[in-house]
């Protein structure tokens, strides 16, 4: 796979949640409670993992870190 194809594959993934997980957590999907709890747990683990990624970006790619900061903190009061 060439670099352009790899970049396309990498950018077509999810951010933090898949579309299905968004539906479940938004209450728009009819799933059993235990499955919803599993999805919640998965989301929490991804948030913990995200912190590690953000630390790497803060140290090595401050311009990308600033993009994340703007996207996440835009509506924080």
PyMOL Python script that loads the backbone (N, CA, C, O; Angstrom):
from pymol import cmd

cmd.read_pdbstr("""\
ATOM      1  N   UNK A   1       0.853  -1.178   0.000  1.00  0.00           N
ATOM      2  CA  UNK A   1       0.000   0.000   0.000  1.00  0.00           C
ATOM      3  C   UNK A   1       0.897   1.238   0.000  1.00  0.00           C
ATOM      4  O   UNK A   1       1.851   1.314   0.774  1.00  0.00           O
ATOM      5  N   UNK A   2       0.597   2.194  -0.854  1.00  0.00           N
ATOM      6  CA  UNK A   2       1.414   3.407  -0.901  1.00  0.00           C
ATOM      7  C   UNK A   2       0.997   4.380   0.206  1.00  0.00           C
ATOM      8  O   UNK A   2      -0.011   4.170   0.881  1.00  0.00           O
ATOM      9  N   UNK A   3       1.780   5.441   0.380  1.00  0.00           N
ATOM     10  CA  UNK A   3       1.531   6.387   1.465  1.00  0.00           C
ATOM     11  C   UNK A   3       0.165   7.045   1.367  1.00  0.00           C
ATOM     12  O   UNK A   3      -0.501   7.228   2.386  1.00  0.00           O
ATOM     13  N   UNK A   4      -0.265   7.403   0.170  1.00  0.00           N
ATOM     14  CA  UNK A   4      -1.568   8.049  -0.006  1.00  0.00           C
ATOM     15  C   UNK A   4      -2.697   7.106   0.390  1.00  0.00           C
ATOM     16  O   UNK A   4      -3.655   7.519   1.044  1.00  0.00           O
ATOM     17  N   UNK A   5      -2.587   5.852   0.000  1.00  0.00           N
ATOM     18  CA  UNK A   5      -3.619   4.871   0.354  1.00  0.00           C
ATOM     19  C   UNK A   5      -3.649   4.639   1.858  1.00  0.00           C
ATOM     20  O   UNK A   5      -4.724   4.525   2.448  1.00  0.00           O
ATOM     21  N   UNK A   6      -2.473   4.569   2.483  1.00  0.00           N
ATOM     22  CA  UNK A   6      -2.417   4.387   3.933  1.00  0.00           C
ATOM     23  C   UNK A   6      -3.041   5.575   4.652  1.00  0.00           C
ATOM     24  O   UNK A   6      -3.774   5.389   5.623  1.00  0.00           O
ATOM     25  N   UNK A   7      -2.767   6.776   4.200  1.00  0.00           N
ATOM     26  CA  UNK A   7      -3.337   7.970   4.815  1.00  0.00           C
ATOM     27  C   UNK A   7      -4.851   7.964   4.690  1.00  0.00           C
ATOM     28  O   UNK A   7      -5.553   8.355   5.622  1.00  0.00           O
ATOM     29  N   UNK A   8      -5.362   7.520   3.539  1.00  0.00           N
ATOM     30  CA  UNK A   8      -6.803   7.458   3.339  1.00  0.00           C
ATOM     31  C   UNK A   8      -7.442   6.458   4.294  1.00  0.00           C
ATOM     32  O   UNK A   8      -8.495   6.738   4.867  1.00  0.00           O
ATOM     33  N   UNK A   9      -6.825   5.312   4.468  1.00  0.00           N
ATOM     34  CA  UNK A   9      -7.350   4.298   5.384  1.00  0.00           C
ATOM     35  C   UNK A   9      -7.324   4.820   6.811  1.00  0.00           C
ATOM     36  O   UNK A   9      -8.288   4.637   7.555  1.00  0.00           O
ATOM     37  N   UNK A  10      -6.235   5.465   7.202  1.00  0.00           N
ATOM     38  CA  UNK A  10      -6.125   5.970   8.565  1.00  0.00           C
ATOM     39  C   UNK A  10      -7.152   7.056   8.837  1.00  0.00           C
ATOM     40  O   UNK A  10      -7.678   7.121   9.948  1.00  0.00           O
ATOM     41  N   UNK A  11      -7.453   7.895   7.887  1.00  0.00           N
ATOM     42  CA  UNK A  11      -8.386   8.995   8.117  1.00  0.00           C
ATOM     43  C   UNK A  11      -9.839   8.563   8.043  1.00  0.00           C
ATOM     44  O   UNK A  11     -10.725   9.323   8.434  1.00  0.00           O
ATOM     45  N   UNK A  12     -10.104   7.370   7.555  1.00  0.00           N
ATOM     46  CA  UNK A  12     -11.494   6.946   7.412  1.00  0.00           C
ATOM     47  C   UNK A  12     -12.009   6.202   8.634  1.00  0.00           C
ATOM     48  O   UNK A  12     -13.142   5.721   8.623  1.00  0.00           O
ATOM     49  N   UNK A  13     -11.209   6.096   9.680  1.00  0.00           N
ATOM     50  CA  UNK A  13     -11.631   5.408  10.893  1.00  0.00           C
ATOM     51  C   UNK A  13     -12.473   6.300  11.782  1.00  0.00           C
ATOM     52  O   UNK A  13     -12.869   7.401  11.399  1.00  0.00           O
ATOM     53  N   UNK A  14     -12.734   5.806  12.962  1.00  0.00           N
ATOM     54  CA  UNK A  14     -13.534   6.555  13.925  1.00  0.00           C
ATOM     55  C   UNK A  14     -12.663   7.574  14.641  1.00  0.00           C
ATOM     56  O   UNK A  14     -11.435   7.520  14.578  1.00  0.00           O
ATOM     57  N   UNK A  15     -13.308   8.485  15.310  1.00  0.00           N
ATOM     58  CA  UNK A  15     -12.583   9.393  16.198  1.00  0.00           C
ATOM     59  C   UNK A  15     -12.477   8.691  17.547  1.00  0.00           C
ATOM     60  O   UNK A  15     -11.504   7.980  17.797  1.00  0.00           O
ATOM     61  N   UNK A  16     -13.437   8.876  18.396  1.00  0.00           N
ATOM     62  CA  UNK A  16     -13.452   8.211  19.695  1.00  0.00           C
ATOM     63  C   UNK A  16     -14.482   7.088  19.709  1.00  0.00           C
ATOM     64  O   UNK A  16     -14.258   6.035  20.306  1.00  0.00           O
ATOM     65  N   UNK A  17     -15.605   7.317  19.051  1.00  0.00           N
ATOM     66  CA  UNK A  17     -16.698   6.345  19.017  1.00  0.00           C
ATOM     67  C   UNK A  17     -17.022   5.957  17.585  1.00  0.00           C
ATOM     68  O   UNK A  17     -16.849   6.749  16.659  1.00  0.00           O
ATOM     69  N   UNK A  18     -17.492   4.738  17.416  1.00  0.00           N
ATOM     70  CA  UNK A  18     -18.025   4.339  16.115  1.00  0.00           C
ATOM     71  C   UNK A  18     -19.426   4.928  15.977  1.00  0.00           C
ATOM     72  O   UNK A  18     -20.008   5.388  16.959  1.00  0.00           O
ATOM     73  N   UNK A  19     -19.961   4.913  14.770  1.00  0.00           N
ATOM     74  CA  UNK A  19     -21.332   5.396  14.571  1.00  0.00           C
ATOM     75  C   UNK A  19     -22.305   4.615  15.449  1.00  0.00           C
ATOM     76  O   UNK A  19     -23.199   5.196  16.064  1.00  0.00           O
ATOM     77  N   UNK A  20     -22.129   3.307  15.505  1.00  0.00           N
ATOM     78  CA  UNK A  20     -23.010   2.454  16.314  1.00  0.00           C
ATOM     79  C   UNK A  20     -22.903   2.804  17.795  1.00  0.00           C
ATOM     80  O   UNK A  20     -23.915   2.889  18.490  1.00  0.00           O
ATOM     81  N   UNK A  21     -21.683   3.006  18.275  1.00  0.00           N
ATOM     82  CA  UNK A  21     -21.505   3.369  19.681  1.00  0.00           C
ATOM     83  C   UNK A  21     -22.151   4.716  19.983  1.00  0.00           C
ATOM     84  O   UNK A  21     -22.733   4.893  21.053  1.00  0.00           O
ATOM     85  N   UNK A  22     -22.057   5.663  19.061  1.00  0.00           N
ATOM     86  CA  UNK A  22     -22.725   6.959  19.248  1.00  0.00           C
ATOM     87  C   UNK A  22     -24.222   6.764  19.398  1.00  0.00           C
ATOM     88  O   UNK A  22     -24.845   7.344  20.287  1.00  0.00           O
ATOM     89  N   UNK A  23     -24.801   5.942  18.520  1.00  0.00           N
ATOM     90  CA  UNK A  23     -26.241   5.670  18.592  1.00  0.00           C
ATOM     91  C   UNK A  23     -26.617   5.052  19.931  1.00  0.00           C
ATOM     92  O   UNK A  23     -27.610   5.443  20.544  1.00  0.00           O
ATOM     93  N   UNK A  24     -25.829   4.095  20.378  1.00  0.00           N
ATOM     94  CA  UNK A  24     -26.119   3.408  21.638  1.00  0.00           C
ATOM     95  C   UNK A  24     -26.042   4.381  22.808  1.00  0.00           C
ATOM     96  O   UNK A  24     -26.955   4.431  23.632  1.00  0.00           O
ATOM     97  N   UNK A  25     -24.974   5.146  22.889  1.00  0.00           N
ATOM     98  CA  UNK A  25     -24.795   6.063  24.008  1.00  0.00           C
ATOM     99  C   UNK A  25     -25.768   7.239  23.964  1.00  0.00           C
ATOM    100  O   UNK A  25     -26.079   7.824  25.001  1.00  0.00           O
ATOM    101  N   UNK A  26     -26.244   7.583  22.780  1.00  0.00           N
ATOM    102  CA  UNK A  26     -27.237   8.652  22.650  1.00  0.00           C
ATOM    103  C   UNK A  26     -28.645   8.154  22.962  1.00  0.00           C
ATOM    104  O   UNK A  26     -29.585   8.945  23.037  1.00  0.00           O
ATOM    105  N   UNK A  27     -28.788   6.849  23.142  1.00  0.00           N
ATOM    106  CA  UNK A  27     -30.106   6.279  23.423  1.00  0.00           C
ATOM    107  C   UNK A  27     -30.927   6.042  22.176  1.00  0.00           C
ATOM    108  O   UNK A  27     -32.134   5.813  22.264  1.00  0.00           O
ATOM    109  N   UNK A  28     -30.293   6.093  21.011  1.00  0.00           N
ATOM    110  CA  UNK A  28     -31.004   5.923  19.746  1.00  0.00           C
ATOM    111  C   UNK A  28     -31.003   4.484  19.252  1.00  0.00           C
ATOM    112  O   UNK A  28     -31.550   4.198  18.187  1.00  0.00           O
ATOM    113  N   UNK A  29     -30.398   3.574  20.009  1.00  0.00           N
ATOM    114  CA  UNK A  29     -30.344   2.166  19.606  1.00  0.00           C
ATOM    115  C   UNK A  29     -30.993   1.327  20.702  1.00  0.00           C
ATOM    116  O   UNK A  29     -30.797   1.571  21.892  1.00  0.00           O
ATOM    117  N   UNK A  30     -31.747   0.363  20.286  1.00  0.00           N
ATOM    118  CA  UNK A  30     -32.431  -0.517  21.230  1.00  0.00           C
ATOM    119  C   UNK A  30     -31.509  -1.692  21.563  1.00  0.00           C
ATOM    120  O   UNK A  30     -31.477  -2.692  20.847  1.00  0.00           O
ATOM    121  N   UNK A  31     -30.767  -1.555  22.651  1.00  0.00           N
ATOM    122  CA  UNK A  31     -29.851  -2.611  23.079  1.00  0.00           C
ATOM    123  C   UNK A  31     -30.100  -2.919  24.551  1.00  0.00           C
ATOM    124  O   UNK A  31     -30.677  -2.115  25.282  1.00  0.00           O
ATOM    125  N   UNK A  32     -29.660  -4.080  24.959  1.00  0.00           N
ATOM    126  CA  UNK A  32     -29.799  -4.470  26.364  1.00  0.00           C
ATOM    127  C   UNK A  32     -28.864  -3.626  27.222  1.00  0.00           C
ATOM    128  O   UNK A  32     -27.820  -3.162  26.764  1.00  0.00           O
ATOM    129  N   UNK A  33     -29.262  -3.440  28.474  1.00  0.00           N
ATOM    130  CA  UNK A  33     -28.477  -2.616  29.393  1.00  0.00           C
ATOM    131  C   UNK A  33     -27.038  -3.096  29.523  1.00  0.00           C
ATOM    132  O   UNK A  33     -26.111  -2.287  29.545  1.00  0.00           O
ATOM    133  N   UNK A  34     -26.850  -4.414  29.610  1.00  0.00           N
ATOM    134  CA  UNK A  34     -25.482  -4.903  29.801  1.00  0.00           C
ATOM    135  C   UNK A  34     -24.598  -4.584  28.596  1.00  0.00           C
ATOM    136  O   UNK A  34     -23.394  -4.381  28.753  1.00  0.00           O
ATOM    137  N   UNK A  35     -25.182  -4.538  27.392  1.00  0.00           N
ATOM    138  CA  UNK A  35     -24.393  -4.173  26.214  1.00  0.00           C
ATOM    139  C   UNK A  35     -24.068  -2.680  26.234  1.00  0.00           C
ATOM    140  O   UNK A  35     -22.959  -2.279  25.882  1.00  0.00           O
ATOM    141  N   UNK A  36     -25.040  -1.854  26.650  1.00  0.00           N
ATOM    142  CA  UNK A  36     -24.796  -0.415  26.762  1.00  0.00           C
ATOM    143  C   UNK A  36     -23.682  -0.157  27.776  1.00  0.00           C
ATOM    144  O   UNK A  36     -22.819   0.688  27.537  1.00  0.00           O
ATOM    145  N   UNK A  37     -23.686  -0.866  28.897  1.00  0.00           N
ATOM    146  CA  UNK A  37     -22.624  -0.715  29.893  1.00  0.00           C
ATOM    147  C   UNK A  37     -21.267  -1.095  29.315  1.00  0.00           C
ATOM    148  O   UNK A  37     -20.256  -0.462  29.621  1.00  0.00           O
ATOM    149  N   UNK A  38     -21.246  -2.129  28.480  1.00  0.00           N
ATOM    150  CA  UNK A  38     -19.997  -2.548  27.831  1.00  0.00           C
ATOM    151  C   UNK A  38     -19.479  -1.438  26.914  1.00  0.00           C
ATOM    152  O   UNK A  38     -18.282  -1.150  26.888  1.00  0.00           O
ATOM    153  N   UNK A  39     -20.388  -0.822  26.166  1.00  0.00           N
ATOM    154  CA  UNK A  39     -20.006   0.279  25.274  1.00  0.00           C
ATOM    155  C   UNK A  39     -19.498   1.468  26.094  1.00  0.00           C
ATOM    156  O   UNK A  39     -18.516   2.108  25.717  1.00  0.00           O
ATOM    157  N   UNK A  40     -20.164   1.762  27.210  1.00  0.00           N
ATOM    158  CA  UNK A  40     -19.701   2.841  28.092  1.00  0.00           C
ATOM    159  C   UNK A  40     -18.291   2.557  28.600  1.00  0.00           C
ATOM    160  O   UNK A  40     -17.442   3.449  28.619  1.00  0.00           O
ATOM    161  N   UNK A  41     -18.046   1.325  29.006  1.00  0.00           N
ATOM    162  CA  UNK A  41     -16.728   0.935  29.507  1.00  0.00           C
ATOM    163  C   UNK A  41     -15.662   1.080  28.422  1.00  0.00           C
ATOM    164  O   UNK A  41     -14.557   1.555  28.686  1.00  0.00           O
ATOM    165  N   UNK A  42     -15.998   0.671  27.219  1.00  0.00           N
ATOM    166  CA  UNK A  42     -15.075   0.804  26.090  1.00  0.00           C
ATOM    167  C   UNK A  42     -14.748   2.276  25.841  1.00  0.00           C
ATOM    168  O   UNK A  42     -13.592   2.626  25.604  1.00  0.00           O
ATOM    169  N   UNK A  43     -15.759   3.130  25.895  1.00  0.00           N
ATOM    170  CA  UNK A  43     -15.545   4.565  25.680  1.00  0.00           C
ATOM    171  C   UNK A  43     -14.640   5.143  26.764  1.00  0.00           C
ATOM    172  O   UNK A  43     -13.755   5.948  26.473  1.00  0.00           O
ATOM    173  N   UNK A  44     -14.860   4.735  28.006  1.00  0.00           N
ATOM    174  CA  UNK A  44     -14.012   5.227  29.103  1.00  0.00           C
ATOM    175  C   UNK A  44     -12.554   4.803  28.912  1.00  0.00           C
ATOM    176  O   UNK A  44     -11.638   5.590  29.151  1.00  0.00           O
ATOM    177  N   UNK A  45     -12.348   3.569  28.484  1.00  0.00           N
ATOM    178  CA  UNK A  45     -10.982   3.095  28.252  1.00  0.00           C
ATOM    179  C   UNK A  45     -10.325   3.890  27.125  1.00  0.00           C
ATOM    180  O   UNK A  45      -9.140   4.215  27.202  1.00  0.00           O
ATOM    181  N   UNK A  46     -11.081   4.199  26.094  1.00  0.00           N
ATOM    182  CA  UNK A  46     -10.522   4.989  24.992  1.00  0.00           C
ATOM    183  C   UNK A  46     -10.143   6.388  25.451  1.00  0.00           C
ATOM    184  O   UNK A  46      -9.147   6.944  24.989  1.00  0.00           O
ATOM    185  N   UNK A  47     -10.929   6.960  26.355  1.00  0.00           N
ATOM    186  CA  UNK A  47     -10.589   8.282  26.890  1.00  0.00           C
ATOM    187  C   UNK A  47      -9.274   8.205  27.655  1.00  0.00           C
ATOM    188  O   UNK A  47      -8.432   9.094  27.527  1.00  0.00           O
ATOM    189  N   UNK A  48      -9.089   7.154  28.450  1.00  0.00           N
ATOM    190  CA  UNK A  48      -7.816   6.985  29.167  1.00  0.00           C
ATOM    191  C   UNK A  48      -6.658   6.843  28.175  1.00  0.00           C
ATOM    192  O   UNK A  48      -5.590   7.422  28.374  1.00  0.00           O
ATOM    193  N   UNK A  49      -6.873   6.076  27.114  1.00  0.00           N
ATOM    194  CA  UNK A  49      -5.836   5.910  26.093  1.00  0.00           C
ATOM    195  C   UNK A  49      -5.586   7.217  25.339  1.00  0.00           C
ATOM    196  O   UNK A  49      -4.456   7.502  24.943  1.00  0.00           O
ATOM    197  N   UNK A  50      -6.630   7.999  25.145  1.00  0.00           N
ATOM    198  CA  UNK A  50      -6.510   9.274  24.449  1.00  0.00           C
ATOM    199  C   UNK A  50      -5.537  10.201  25.170  1.00  0.00           C
ATOM    200  O   UNK A  50      -4.784  10.935  24.530  1.00  0.00           O
ATOM    201  N   UNK A  51      -5.552  10.169  26.494  1.00  0.00           N
ATOM    202  CA  UNK A  51      -4.637  11.019  27.251  1.00  0.00           C
ATOM    203  C   UNK A  51      -3.187  10.735  26.867  1.00  0.00           C
ATOM    204  O   UNK A  51      -2.389  11.661  26.728  1.00  0.00           O
ATOM    205  N   UNK A  52      -2.847   9.472  26.698  1.00  0.00           N
ATOM    206  CA  UNK A  52      -1.477   9.117  26.304  1.00  0.00           C
ATOM    207  C   UNK A  52      -1.149   9.701  24.934  1.00  0.00           C
ATOM    208  O   UNK A  52      -0.061  10.236  24.721  1.00  0.00           O
ATOM    209  N   UNK A  53      -2.102   9.592  24.007  1.00  0.00           N
ATOM    210  CA  UNK A  53      -1.889  10.129  22.659  1.00  0.00           C
ATOM    211  C   UNK A  53      -1.728  11.646  22.691  1.00  0.00           C
ATOM    212  O   UNK A  53      -0.868  12.202  22.008  1.00  0.00           O
ATOM    213  N   UNK A  54      -2.558  12.305  23.484  1.00  0.00           N
ATOM    214  CA  UNK A  54      -2.495  13.760  23.583  1.00  0.00           C
ATOM    215  C   UNK A  54      -1.156  14.197  24.166  1.00  0.00           C
ATOM    216  O   UNK A  54      -0.581  15.192  23.726  1.00  0.00           O
ATOM    217  N   UNK A  55      -0.660  13.461  25.148  1.00  0.00           N
ATOM    218  CA  UNK A  55       0.649  13.794  25.719  1.00  0.00           C
ATOM    219  C   UNK A  55       1.749  13.721  24.660  1.00  0.00           C
ATOM    220  O   UNK A  55       2.622  14.588  24.611  1.00  0.00           O
ATOM    221  N   UNK A  56       1.712  12.696  23.817  1.00  0.00           N
ATOM    222  CA  UNK A  56       2.701  12.562  22.737  1.00  0.00           C
ATOM    223  C   UNK A  56       2.580  13.729  21.765  1.00  0.00           C
ATOM    224  O   UNK A  56       3.586  14.305  21.351  1.00  0.00           O
ATOM    225  N   UNK A  57       1.358  14.074  21.404  1.00  0.00           N
ATOM    226  CA  UNK A  57       1.157  15.183  20.468  1.00  0.00           C
ATOM    227  C   UNK A  57       1.584  16.512  21.081  1.00  0.00           C
ATOM    228  O   UNK A  57       2.187  17.341  20.399  1.00  0.00           O
ATOM    229  N   UNK A  58       1.283  16.723  22.343  1.00  0.00           N
ATOM    230  CA  UNK A  58       1.679  17.968  23.012  1.00  0.00           C
ATOM    231  C   UNK A  58       3.198  18.142  22.950  1.00  0.00           C
ATOM    232  O   UNK A  58       3.697  19.235  22.680  1.00  0.00           O
ATOM    233  N   UNK A  59       3.916  17.066  23.199  1.00  0.00           N
ATOM    234  CA  UNK A  59       5.379  17.122  23.224  1.00  0.00           C
ATOM    235  C   UNK A  59       6.009  17.189  21.832  1.00  0.00           C
ATOM    236  O   UNK A  59       7.017  17.870  21.644  1.00  0.00           O
ATOM    237  N   UNK A  60       5.433  16.496  20.865  1.00  0.00           N
ATOM    238  CA  UNK A  60       6.095  16.315  19.576  1.00  0.00           C
ATOM    239  C   UNK A  60       5.429  17.007  18.393  1.00  0.00           C
ATOM    240  O   UNK A  60       6.087  17.289  17.392  1.00  0.00           O
ATOM    241  N   UNK A  61       4.144  17.281  18.494  1.00  0.00           N
ATOM    242  CA  UNK A  61       3.404  17.912  17.398  1.00  0.00           C
ATOM    243  C   UNK A  61       2.447  18.951  17.975  1.00  0.00           C
ATOM    244  O   UNK A  61       1.232  18.749  17.961  1.00  0.00           O
ATOM    245  N   UNK A  62       2.982  20.057  18.482  1.00  0.00           N
ATOM    246  CA  UNK A  62       2.140  21.041  19.158  1.00  0.00           C
ATOM    247  C   UNK A  62       1.030  21.614  18.278  1.00  0.00           C
ATOM    248  O   UNK A  62      -0.018  22.008  18.790  1.00  0.00           O
ATOM    249  N   UNK A  63       1.243  21.666  16.972  1.00  0.00           N
ATOM    250  CA  UNK A  63       0.186  22.204  16.101  1.00  0.00           C
ATOM    251  C   UNK A  63      -1.025  21.268  16.085  1.00  0.00           C
ATOM    252  O   UNK A  63      -2.162  21.739  16.062  1.00  0.00           O
ATOM    253  N   UNK A  64      -0.801  19.970  16.097  1.00  0.00           N
ATOM    254  CA  UNK A  64      -1.918  19.018  16.156  1.00  0.00           C
ATOM    255  C   UNK A  64      -2.558  19.068  17.538  1.00  0.00           C
ATOM    256  O   UNK A  64      -3.781  18.994  17.658  1.00  0.00           O
ATOM    257  N   UNK A  65      -1.750  19.190  18.571  1.00  0.00           N
ATOM    258  CA  UNK A  65      -2.281  19.318  19.926  1.00  0.00           C
ATOM    259  C   UNK A  65      -3.215  20.522  20.016  1.00  0.00           C
ATOM    260  O   UNK A  65      -4.285  20.429  20.617  1.00  0.00           O
ATOM    261  N   UNK A  66      -2.826  21.644  19.429  1.00  0.00           N
ATOM    262  CA  UNK A  66      -3.670  22.849  19.455  1.00  0.00           C
ATOM    263  C   UNK A  66      -5.002  22.600  18.749  1.00  0.00           C
ATOM    264  O   UNK A  66      -6.037  23.095  19.194  1.00  0.00           O
ATOM    265  N   UNK A  67      -4.986  21.840  17.656  1.00  0.00           N
ATOM    266  CA  UNK A  67      -6.237  21.501  16.967  1.00  0.00           C
ATOM    267  C   UNK A  67      -7.153  20.704  17.882  1.00  0.00           C
ATOM    268  O   UNK A  67      -8.355  20.960  17.950  1.00  0.00           O
ATOM    269  N   UNK A  68      -6.577  19.739  18.580  1.00  0.00           N
ATOM    270  CA  UNK A  68      -7.368  18.940  19.521  1.00  0.00           C
ATOM    271  C   UNK A  68      -7.917  19.831  20.625  1.00  0.00           C
ATOM    272  O   UNK A  68      -9.093  19.746  20.979  1.00  0.00           O
ATOM    273  N   UNK A  69      -7.073  20.668  21.154  1.00  0.00           N
ATOM    274  CA  UNK A  69      -7.478  21.561  22.239  1.00  0.00           C
ATOM    275  C   UNK A  69      -8.648  22.447  21.813  1.00  0.00           C
ATOM    276  O   UNK A  69      -9.606  22.622  22.565  1.00  0.00           O
ATOM    277  N   UNK A  70      -8.566  23.003  20.605  1.00  0.00           N
ATOM    278  CA  UNK A  70      -9.656  23.849  20.106  1.00  0.00           C
ATOM    279  C   UNK A  70     -10.932  23.038  19.924  1.00  0.00           C
ATOM    280  O   UNK A  70     -12.017  23.495  20.283  1.00  0.00           O
ATOM    281  N   UNK A  71     -10.805  21.844  19.369  1.00  0.00           N
ATOM    282  CA  UNK A  71     -11.986  21.016  19.110  1.00  0.00           C
ATOM    283  C   UNK A  71     -12.658  20.570  20.405  1.00  0.00           C
ATOM    284  O   UNK A  71     -13.885  20.556  20.495  1.00  0.00           O
ATOM    285  N   UNK A  72     -11.870  20.213  21.391  1.00  0.00           N
ATOM    286  CA  UNK A  72     -12.424  19.672  22.632  1.00  0.00           C
ATOM    287  C   UNK A  72     -12.855  20.773  23.586  1.00  0.00           C
ATOM    288  O   UNK A  72     -13.865  20.631  24.276  1.00  0.00           O
ATOM    289  N   UNK A  73     -12.120  21.847  23.636  1.00  0.00           N
ATOM    290  CA  UNK A  73     -12.367  22.887  24.633  1.00  0.00           C
ATOM    291  C   UNK A  73     -13.200  24.044  24.104  1.00  0.00           C
ATOM    292  O   UNK A  73     -13.429  25.014  24.825  1.00  0.00           O
ATOM    293  N   UNK A  74     -13.649  23.964  22.884  1.00  0.00           N
ATOM    294  CA  UNK A  74     -14.365  25.067  22.241  1.00  0.00           C
ATOM    295  C   UNK A  74     -15.562  25.549  23.052  1.00  0.00           C
ATOM    296  O   UNK A  74     -15.765  26.756  23.185  1.00  0.00           O
ATOM    297  N   UNK A  75     -16.351  24.639  23.590  1.00  0.00           N
ATOM    298  CA  UNK A  75     -17.576  25.021  24.290  1.00  0.00           C
ATOM    299  C   UNK A  75     -17.502  24.809  25.797  1.00  0.00           C
ATOM    300  O   UNK A  75     -18.533  24.784  26.470  1.00  0.00           O
ATOM    301  N   UNK A  76     -16.310  24.659  26.326  1.00  0.00           N
ATOM    302  CA  UNK A  76     -16.152  24.467  27.766  1.00  0.00           C
ATOM    303  C   UNK A  76     -16.234  25.821  28.443  1.00  0.00           C
ATOM    304  O   UNK A  76     -15.611  26.791  28.010  1.00  0.00           O
ATOM    305  N   UNK A  77     -17.010  25.869  29.509  1.00  0.00           N
ATOM    306  CA  UNK A  77     -17.168  27.152  30.215  1.00  0.00           C
ATOM    307  C   UNK A  77     -16.343  27.187  31.464  1.00  0.00           C
ATOM    308  O   UNK A  77     -16.354  28.187  32.183  1.00  0.00           O
TER     309      UNK A  77
END
""", "prot")
cmd.dss("prot")
cmd.show_as("cartoon", "prot")
cmd.util.cbc("prot")
cmd.orient("prot")
